[in-house]
C-alpha cells in the first residue's frame, strides 16, 4: 500500500537505519532531556550477540544448577523481566534439556500460592528479576521466596547498584547477575534478563544469540532489504492511514511471543495522546468483523501458520507476513521487532524509549496501601453497568478487558468469549490483560495513548493466601489496592471504564453470558 511505501521512503530519506546504528538520539528527540533518555536506552544493540564471557558463564551456571539436583526454576518478575522468559518457557518447554521454568508475574494470592508452593520448592531455584529492584511486586515475591528457600537457592538478575543487588549480596544468595544498565526492560530479551532463565531451562542460548546477531546484520541494510525497516514502515504507514490496531496473529506455539510484542509496542508508542494499539490473543474471526482500523502481522513457525490469514488479505486488510524458520529464530524476531518499533517511533514522532505515565498507577497503589496502613479500608468492589460501558464504543475505539484475577485457563476462557462477542458485535478491537501484569506492558498506552480505550476492569475479592514478610498487608490486599489504584488513574485521565466484581461461583460465566445477551 502507498502509505507503507511512503514510510519506507521516509526511512531512506532520513538515513534512519544508519542513524539508529550510530545511536544518533536526534532521530527521536529534539531536546536534550529526551536525547539523554535515548542515549541511556540503546544498549540492546550490544546484546544481539553475546558480550564476551556471557555464553560461558551461563553454561557454567546451568551446569551447576543441574549438578545440585535443581529440577525447577521459578522466575519472579514483572513486565520486561518476565515476558521474554515466558516466551522461552512456553516455546521450548517440555524438551527435558534443563530445569522446568515457571514464571510468577501475578500478585493474586492464588497465583503466588500455586507457584511459590513450599511442597514444590524442595528442588527449586528462585530467580528474582528486576532492573531497579524497587518494583513492589518483585520485592514482595523476593520476600516470600526468602522465607521458603535457603539463600543458596535464590539468584538475582538486576542492574548494578540496585536495591536487589544489595539485598542478594547481603543475604548470601547463590549468585547475582548484573545486566548492562543502558537496556530498558522491554528491550531486554537478549540480555541476561531473558537469556539467563533461558539457559537454566536448557535452551541453546548460543543458537538464539546467533539468530539475533544475523538479524541485526540484516537490519543494517537499506530499508528496502531490511526486515526491521520493512516492519517499521508497515506499522507506521498503516497507523498514519488510521489502521492503528496492530493485530498480531500467531500459531499456538508462538502465542507468548505475541505477549512480548504487545509490551514492546504499547509501552514504546503509547504516549502524548498517540500510539499503536497491539492486539494479541484475540480469537480469529471472519474478515467482515474487523473494522478499517486494523493492520495484521502474521507469524509463521515452519509449517505452523495462524488460521484465516489468506482470507484477511483477500478481503483487503493489510497483512505483513513473517516466517520464523525454527525456535532458535526467536533471537532474530526479538531483534526484528526491537528495530522495527524503534524506527516506527521515529516515523511517528514518538520517543520509544521513555514511559511518562508508567508510574501513575504505582503511585496510586502506594497511596491506597498507605491509607490502609493508617487504619483506612479498601474500597468495596463495584458492580458497574457493562451494557452502559459497551454503549460508549465507537468506530476506532478498542475494548480493553483488564482482569485482576488468578491467571488460569479456566478464568481466561469466558473472558476470551466475551472479547469475541464484543469484537463481532461492535467491530472494534479487543485486548486482554492480567492485572497487575499488564500495568507493566499496556498500562502506559491506556493512560498516555489515544483516548480510544473503553476499559472493563474485572476483579474478585480474594482473602487469605500468603502474607508478605516485612509488610503490613498480604497479597490479597496488594492486588486489590493495585486494581483500585489503576481505576483511579484511568478515571483521572477521563477514560471510559467500569469495574465489575465477580465474587460468586460462576460469576465469570454469567458476565460473559450477560454480554452475549446485551449485544444480540
C-alpha positions in Angstrom: 0.0 0.0 0.0 1.2 3.5 -0.7 1.3 4.6 2.9 3.8 1.8 3.7 5.9 2.7 0.6 5.9 6.3 1.7 7.1 5.3 5.2 9.8 3.2 3.8 10.9 6.1 1.6 11.0 8.4 4.6 13.3 6.0 6.4 15.6 6.1 3.4 15.5 9.8 3.1 16.2 10.4 6.8 19.0 7.9 6.7 17.2 6.4 9.7 18.8 2.9 9.6 22.4 4.3 9.8 21.3 6.8 12.5 19.9 4.1 14.6 23.0 2.0 14.5 25.2 5.1 15.0 23.0 5.8 18.1 22.0 9.3 16.9 19.5 10.3 19.5 18.3 13.2 17.4 16.4 10.6 15.3 13.8 10.6 18.1 14.1 13.8 20.1 14.9 17.4 19.5 15.6 18.3 23.2 18.5 17.5 25.4 16.4 15.7 28.0 14.8 13.4 25.5 18.1 12.7 23.8 19.6 11.7 27.1 16.8 9.2 27.7 17.5 7.7 24.3 21.3 7.5 24.9 20.7 5.6 28.1 18.5 3.0 26.4 20.3 1.8 23.3 22.4 -1.0 25.0 20.1 -3.6 23.4 22.1 -3.2 20.2 25.1 -4.6 22.1 23.5 -7.9 23.2 22.1 -9.2 19.9 25.3 -11.3 20.0 26.6 -12.3 23.5 29.1 -9.9 25.1 32.4 -11.6 25.9 32.1 -14.2 28.6 28.4 -14.3 28.8 27.9 -17.7 27.0 30.5 -19.4 29.1 29.1 -18.0 32.3 25.5 -19.1 31.5 26.7 -22.6 30.6 28.6 -22.9 33.8 25.7 -21.6 35.8 23.2 -24.0 34.2 25.6 -26.9 34.8 26.0 -26.0 38.4 22.2 -25.8 38.9 21.7 -29.2 37.3 24.6 -30.7 39.3 22.9 -29.6 42.5 19.8 -31.5 41.7 17.7 -28.5 40.9 14.9 -29.5 38.5 12.6 -26.5 38.7 13.3 -22.7 38.3 10.8 -20.1 39.3 11.3 -16.7 37.6 9.7 -14.0 39.7 9.5 -10.7 37.9 7.2 -8.3 36.1 7.0 -6.9 32.6 10.3 -6.8 30.8 11.8 -9.1 33.4 9.1 -11.9 32.9 7.8 -11.7 29.3 10.9 -13.0 27.5 11.5 -15.8 30.0 7.9 -16.8 29.5 8.5 -17.0 25.7 11.4 -19.3 26.3 9.4 -21.4 28.8 6.4 -21.9 26.5 8.2 -22.3 23.2 10.9 -24.6 24.5 9.1 -26.1 27.5 9.0 -29.9 27.7 12.2 -30.5 25.9 13.7 -32.1 29.0 17.0 -30.4 28.4 17.1 -28.3 31.6 15.0 -27.3 34.6 11.3 -26.7 34.2 10.8 -22.9 34.1 7.7 -21.4 35.8 7.0 -17.7 35.7 5.4 -15.7 38.5 4.2 -12.3 37.4 0.8 -12.1 39.3 0.2 -10.8 42.8 -3.1 -12.7 43.1 -2.8 -14.8 46.2 -3.9 -17.9 44.3 -1.2 -17.5 41.7 1.5 -16.8 44.4 0.5 -19.8 46.4 0.5 -22.0 43.3 4.0 -21.0 42.1 5.7 -20.4 45.5 4.3 -23.6 46.9 6.5 -25.0 49.7 5.8 -28.5 48.6 7.2 -27.9 45.1 10.2 -25.8 46.1 12.3 -28.6 47.5 14.4 -28.9 44.4 13.7 -25.4 43.0 15.8 -22.3 42.4 14.0 -18.9 42.6 15.3 -16.3 40.2 14.2 -12.8 41.3 14.5 -10.5 38.3 14.1 -6.7 38.4 16.0 -3.9 36.7 15.5 -1.5 39.6 14.9 -3.9 42.4 12.3 -1.5 43.7 9.2 -2.8 41.9 6.7 -3.6 44.6 5.6 -6.9 43.1 9.1 -8.2 42.7 10.1 -7.1 46.2 7.1 -8.9 47.6 7.9 -12.1 45.6 11.5 -11.9 46.9 10.4 -11.5 50.5 8.1 -14.5 50.2 10.7 -16.7 48.4 13.3 -15.9 51.0 11.1 -17.4 53.7 10.7 -20.6 51.7 14.1 -21.5 50.3 17.6 -21.1 51.6 19.9 -18.4 50.2 21.8 -21.0 48.1 18.6 -21.4 46.0 18.0 -17.7 45.4 19.5 -15.9 42.5 19.1 -12.2 41.4 19.2 -10.6 37.9 19.3 -6.9 38.2 21.1 -3.7 37.3 24.4 -2.8 39.1 23.9 -0.8 42.2 20.2 -1.7 42.6 18.3 -2.4 45.8 18.0 -6.0 44.7 21.8 -6.4 44.2 22.4 -5.2 47.7 19.7 -7.5 49.1 21.1 -10.5 47.3 24.7 -9.9 48.3 23.9 -9.1 51.9 21.7 -12.2 52.1 24.3 -14.5 50.7 22.3 -15.6 47.7 23.6 -18.1 45.3 24.6 -15.6 42.6 23.9 -12.1 41.4 23.9 -11.4 37.6 24.2 -7.7 36.8 23.0 -6.6 33.4 24.2 -3.5 31.4 22.2 -0.6 32.8 21.5 1.0 29.4 18.9 -1.5 28.4 15.2 -0.8 29.1 13.1 -3.7 30.3 11.0 -4.1 27.1 14.2 -4.3 25.1 16.0 -6.8 27.3 15.0 -10.1 25.8 18.6 -11.0 24.6 20.2 -9.6 27.7 20.7 -11.5 31.0 17.1 -10.8 31.9 15.9 -13.2 29.1 18.9 -15.4 28.4 19.8 -16.4 32.0 16.4 -18.0 32.6 16.6 -19.5 29.1 19.9 -21.1 29.8 18.6 -22.6 33.1 15.7 -24.1 31.1 18.1 -25.8 28.7 17.7 -23.5 25.8 20.6 -23.4 23.3 21.3 -19.7 24.0 24.2 -19.6 21.6 21.9 -20.6 18.7 19.4 -17.9 19.9 22.1 -15.3 20.0 23.4 -16.4 16.6 20.0 -15.8 15.2 19.8 -12.4 16.8 23.3 -11.4 15.5 22.4 -12.4 12.0 19.1 -10.4 12.1 21.0 -7.3 13.4 23.3 -7.5 10.4 20.3 -7.8 8.0 18.8 -4.8 9.8 21.9 -2.6 8.9 21.0 -2.8 5.2 19.0 -0.3 3.1 15.3 -0.1 4.1 14.1 -1.9 1.1 16.1 -5.0 2.1 15.9 -4.5 5.8 13.5 -6.8 7.8 13.2 -4.3 10.7 12.7 -1.3 8.5 10.1 -3.1 6.4 8.1 -4.0 9.5 8.5 -0.4 10.9 7.2 1.0 7.6 4.2 -1.3 7.8 3.4 -0.4 11.4 3.8 3.3 11.0 2.4 3.6 7.4 -0.7 1.7 8.4 -1.1 3.8 11.6 -0.9 7.0 9.6 -3.7 5.7 7.4 -5.8 5.2 10.5 -5.0 1.5 10.9 -3.5 1.8 14.4 -4.8 -1.5 15.8 -1.8 -3.7 15.1 -3.2 -7.3 15.3 -0.6 -9.9 15.8 -1.6 -13.4 14.6 0.5 -16.4 15.8 0.3 -20.2 15.7 -0.4 -21.6 19.2 3.3 -22.4 19.8 4.2 -18.7 19.4 1.4 -17.2 21.4 3.7 -16.0 24.2 5.8 -14.1 21.6 2.7 -12.0 20.9 2.6 -11.0 24.6 6.2 -9.9 24.4 5.5 -7.9 21.2 2.4 -6.3 23.0 4.6 -4.8 25.7 7.2 -3.6 23.3 4.7 -1.8 21.0 2.4 -0.5 23.7 5.0 1.0 26.1 7.1 2.3 23.3 4.4 4.1 21.3 1.5 4.8 23.7 2.2 8.4 24.8 1.4 12.0 24.0 -2.1 11.1 23.1 -0.9 8.9 20.3 0.2 5.3 19.9 -0.2 1.9 18.3 -2.7 -0.5 20.0 -1.3 -4.0 19.8 -3.9 -6.7 19.7 -2.7 -10.2 20.7 -4.6 -13.4 21.6 -7.8 -12.2 20.1 -9.9 -15.1 18.8 -9.7 -15.2 15.0 -12.9 -14.1 13.2 -14.3 -13.7 9.7 -12.8 -10.8 7.7 -16.1 -8.8 7.9 -15.9 -8.4 11.7 -12.8 -6.3 11.5 -13.0 -2.5 11.1 -10.9 -0.4 8.8 -8.6 0.5 11.7 -6.8 -2.9 11.6 -3.4 -4.0 10.3 -2.3 -7.6 10.7 1.1 -9.2 11.3 1.1 -12.9 10.8 3.9 -15.0 12.3 4.6 -18.4 10.8 6.8 -21.0 12.5 7.9 -23.6 10.0 4.7 -25.3 8.7 2.7 -23.8 11.6 0.6 -20.9 10.5 -2.2 -18.8 12.0 -5.7 -19.6 10.6 -7.5 -17.2 8.3 -4.6 -15.1 7.1 -5.3 -15.6 3.4 -8.9 -14.7 3.9 -8.0 -11.4 5.6 -5.6 -10.5 2.8 -8.2 -11.4 0.1 -10.7 -9.1 1.9 -8.4 -6.2 1.5 -6.9 -6.0 5.1 -3.2 -5.1 5.1 -1.2 -8.2 6.1 2.6 -8.4 6.8 3.9 -11.9 7.0 6.9 -13.1 8.9 8.4 -16.5 8.6 10.3 -17.9 11.6 12.4 -20.8 10.5 12.7 -22.6 13.8 12.6 -21.9 17.6 16.1 -20.6 17.7 14.9 -18.0 15.3 13.3 -16.2 18.3 16.6 -14.4 18.7 16.1 -12.8 15.3 12.5 -12.0 16.0 13.4 -10.1 19.2 15.8 -8.0 17.2 13.5 -7.5 14.2 10.7 -6.2 16.4 13.1 -4.0 18.5 14.5 -2.4 15.4 11.0 -2.0 13.9 9.5 -0.4 16.9 12.5 2.0 17.3 12.2 3.1 13.7 8.4 3.3 13.8 8.7 5.6 16.7 10.9 7.9 14.6 8.3 7.8 11.8 5.5 8.7 14.2 7.4 11.4 16.1 7.4 9.4 19.3 10.3 8.7 21.6 10.0 4.9 22.0 12.4 4.8 25.0 10.6 6.8 27.7 7.4 5.9 29.6 6.0 9.1 31.1 2.8 7.5 32.5 4.1 4.2 33.8 4.4 5.3 37.5 0.9 6.7 37.9 -0.8 3.5 38.9 2.1 2.6 41.2 1.8 5.9 43.0 -2.0 5.4 43.4 -1.4 1.9 44.7 1.0 3.2 47.3 -1.5 5.8 48.4 -4.2 3.2 48.8 -1.8 1.0 50.9 -0.7 3.9 53.0 -4.3 4.7 53.7 -4.9 1.1 54.8 -1.9 1.1 57.0 -3.2 4.3 58.6 -6.4 2.5 59.6 -8.4 3.0 56.4 -10.1 0.3 54.4 -10.1 -0.8 50.8 -13.0 0.3 48.5 -15.6 -2.4 48.1 -15.6 -3.8 44.5 -18.0 -2.0 42.2 -20.7 -3.7 40.1 -20.5 -1.5 37.1 -23.0 -1.5 34.3 -21.3 -3.4 31.5 -24.1 -2.7 28.9 -23.8 1.1 29.5 -20.0 0.8 29.2 -20.2 -1.0 25.9 -22.7 1.6 24.6 -19.7 4.0 24.7 -17.9 2.1 22.0 -17.5 3.9 18.7 -15.6 3.0 15.5 -11.9 3.3 16.1 -12.2 2.5 19.8 -10.9 -0.6 21.5 -12.3 -2.6 24.4 -9.6 -3.5 27.0 -10.5 -6.3 29.4 -8.4 -6.0 32.5 -8.6 -9.0 34.8 -7.3 -8.7 38.3 -7.9 -12.4 38.8 -5.9 -15.6 39.1 -4.4 -16.2 35.7 -5.7 -19.7 34.8 -7.1 -21.2 31.6 -10.5 -21.6 33.4 -10.6 -17.9 34.2 -9.4 -16.9 30.7 -12.0 -18.9 28.7 -15.1 -16.9 29.5 -13.2 -13.6 29.1 -12.0 -14.7 25.7 -15.5 -15.5 24.7 -16.5 -12.0 25.9 -13.8 -10.5 23.7 -15.1 -12.3 20.6 -18.6 -11.2 21.4 -17.7 -7.5 21.7 -15.5 -7.6 18.6 -18.1 -9.3 16.4 -21.0 -7.0 17.6 -19.2 -3.6 17.6 -16.4 -4.3 15.1 -13.8 -2.9 17.4 -10.5 -4.3 18.5 -10.3 -6.0 21.9 -7.4 -6.5 24.2 -6.9 -8.6 27.3 -4.5 -8.3 30.2 -4.0 -10.0 33.6 -3.6 -7.4 36.4 -1.2 -6.2 37.7 1.0 -7.7 34.9 -0.5 -5.6 32.2 0.4 -2.4 34.1 4.0 -3.2 33.1 3.1 -3.8 29.4 0.0 -1.9 28.2 -0.7 0.4 31.1 1.4 3.2 29.6 -0.8 3.0 26.4 -4.1 3.1 28.4 -3.2 6.4 30.1 -0.8 8.1 27.7 -2.1 6.9 24.4 -5.1 7.9 22.4 -8.4 8.2 24.3 -9.9 5.3 22.3 -9.8 2.8 25.2 -13.0 1.5 26.8 -11.9 -0.5 29.8 -13.7 -3.3 31.6 -11.9 -4.0 34.9 -12.8 -7.4 36.3 -12.0 -8.0 40.0 -12.7 -10.6 42.6 -12.4 -10.2 46.4 -9.5 -12.6 47.4 -9.0 -13.2 51.1 -6.3 -15.1 53.0 -3.4 -16.5 51.0 0.3 -15.9 51.6 1.4 -12.9 53.6 4.3 -10.6 52.6 7.2 -10.6 55.0 8.1 -7.1 56.2 4.8 -5.7 55.0 1.6 -4.8 56.9 -0.5 -6.3 54.2 -0.8 -9.6 52.3 -1.0 -10.4 48.6 -4.8 -10.2 48.7 -4.7 -6.7 49.9 -1.9 -5.8 47.4 -3.8 -6.9 44.3 -7.0 -5.2 45.4 -5.0 -2.0 46.1 -3.4 -2.3 42.6 -6.8 -2.6 40.9 -8.2 0.4 42.9 -5.1 2.5 42.1 -5.3 1.8 38.4 -9.1 2.5 38.4 -8.3 5.9 39.9 -5.6 6.6 37.3 -7.9 5.7 34.4 -10.6 8.0 35.7 -8.1 10.8 36.3 -7.3 10.6 32.6 -11.0 10.7 31.7 -11.0 7.2 30.3 -14.3 5.3 29.9 -14.1 2.5 32.4 -16.2 0.3 34.6 -15.2 -2.1 37.4 -17.2 -5.3 37.7 -16.9 -7.7 40.6 -17.0 -11.5 40.1 -17.2 -12.7 43.6 -19.7 -15.6 43.4 -19.2 -19.1 41.8 -20.0 -18.9 38.1 -19.9 -15.1 38.0 -17.4 -15.0 35.1 -19.7 -17.3 33.0 -22.6 -15.1 33.9 -20.7 -12.0 32.9 -19.8 -13.5 29.5 -23.5 -14.6 29.1 -24.7 -11.1 30.0 -22.5 -9.5 27.4 -23.7 -12.0 24.8 -27.3 -11.2 25.7 -26.8 -7.5 25.7 -25.2 -7.5 22.2 -27.9 -9.5 20.4 
